[in-house]
Amino acid sequence: MRLDKFLKVSRLIKRRTLAKEVSDQGRISINGIQAKASSNVKVGDVLSIRFGQKLVTVRIDGLQETTRKEEAQELYSILKEENAGTEVGKD
């Protein structure tokens, strides 16, 4: 599945066009490698997404073409969130 579509379906980013812009700005990496919107993602990949001063690291747990809002968070697990130099681990 394309990175921009996964970000939209999982609701990590609300719109696919915004997901494409964020990806093309170099603010997302897959398994430590800078990613483009057209990059393919698979179950088990680790995404690092920079939202301004916040860095969120998630692991992909599932892929679906569409999902309901209530089920979207089941597609990923938050591994950690870093905010302006501080780190908060999530297990």
N, C-alpha and C positions, 0 to 999 in steps of 0.2 A: 504494500500500500504506500502511496506517496506520503511524504512527511506532512505537507500542507493539509491533505485530507484527514490524516490521523489527528492532527491538532484540532481541527474543526469538529470531527466526530466525537472525540474525547472531551471536547469543550475546554481544553487547556487554553485555546484561543477561540473566541466566539465566531469569527468570520474567516472563511478560507482566503479571501484577498488579504486580510491582515496577517494571517499565518504566512502567506507567500512573501509579503513585504518583510516581516521579521526574519524569515529564513534567508532571504536575499541580502539582508544587511549583515549577515554573519553572526547573528545573535543566538544561533542554535547549533549544537554539536550532537552527533550520534556516535556513541562509544569513543568520545574524545576527538573525533574528526569533524571539522566544520562542515555543515550540511547546507544543501540548497533545497528549495521547495520541492523539487522533483526527485530528491533522494528517496530510496525505498527504505521502509522500516519493517522490522519483523519482531515477533514476540521475543522478549529477552533483551532487546536493545535498551541502552541507557541514554536518555536525552538530557542535555543540559540546556536550559532556556533562560536567557537573560531578559528580565522585565525591568528596565531602568536600573535601579540600584539592587534589585533582588535577583538572585540566581537560584533557580529551582531545578533539582535533579530528580528525574522520574524514570522508572523501569516500565517498559511496555509489557502488560500482562495478557492482553488480548487485542484482536483486530476484528472490527465489524464494519460493514459498509454504512450502516445507519444504526443509531441507538437512541433510546429515550433518555431524557435528561437525568432521570433517577439512576439509570444504569451506566452512565458515561464514566463515573469514577471507578468502575470495576475494570476499565481497560488499562489502568496504570496504577502504580504504587509510588507515592512520594518517598524518595530515599533521603533527601535533605533539602533544606532551604537555607540560603545564606543571604544575609541582609547587611550591606555596607560593612563588611569585615567580620560580622558575627555569624556563627553557624549554629543551626538548630537541626539536630538529627531526628529522623523519623524512622521508626522500625515497625 
